[in-house]
Amino acid sequence: MPAQPAQSAQPNRSRVTDTHDGEVVVFLIGMRINRLRAVRQWWPTALAMPRMLKELFADPGSGLLGARTMVGGGFREITVVQYWKDADHLLAYAGAADRAHRPAWQAFNRQARSNNGAVGIWHETYVVPAGAHETVYVNMRPFGLGQASGTQPVASRGEHAAQRLNPAAE
């Protein structure tokens, strides 16, 4: 699946945190291949997300900050963790008739009636208010929200998680 723009292969040796300010939306979306041999049933679903991510990364105004794809469940489960600027951008993309998501969703729903459960999909959306998240990366390349927004020294937001989660408490 398309990933975020290339990054350095070297880990950052210092303690860093993300640079994102304000609300952030964490959107988890995935699929599970329930019948591995029913390739014609699940393959269109597997191809839909890479097209959407490519479209979103090509449009800086889409509101998508970054995404990471993970595979598990014996390669039957694919999860994409997405970071969005806000819920309005996510919902606008999901409902836009001229973007890749809506036709893919409609096609999945049509196919789901006849695929005998060969593939399942799911999503979860978390709206995280400003100041209600914290991140730390040590000896890591940028990852997650740090990859999506950039990183800065931990001290800029506080040395301890409690300080980063509640900066007004100092």
C-alpha positions, 0 to 999 in steps of 0.5 A: 500500500502507498506509504507516507513520503520517504524518510531517513532509515536512521533512527533519531537517537534523542527523545522526541515528540510529535509537533502536531498542535490542535485536534487530531482524528485517528481513524483505524480501518481494516479488512479481514479475509475470511475465505482465503481461496475466494480471491475474486471476492476479497481482491477488489476490497484489498485494492481499494485502500491503496487507490484511496491513500494514493489519492489522499497523499497526492492532495495536501488539502485533503486533511490526511496527515499520515497513514501506516499499514499493518498486516496481522492475523496470519496475513488475513488482517490488514489495518491502516492507521490514519491521522487526520487534521479533523473530523470535517476533512475525514467526513468530507472525503468519505462522502465525496462522490468524485473521490475514490472512497464513496464508489469503493464503499458502494461497490463493497456493499453491493458485493457483500450481499453475494460474497458469502462473508469472504471478506469483512471490513471495519473502522473506528474513529477517534476524535482527540481534542487539542492537548489530549494526546502525547507521544514519545519516540526514542531511538526510532525513525519518525513513526505514527503521529510523529511521522505524520506531523514531524518531531521535536525535542520532548522537552519542548512539550514537557519531560513527563507524559503528565506534562505533555497531556496536561500542559496547564498543570505546570 
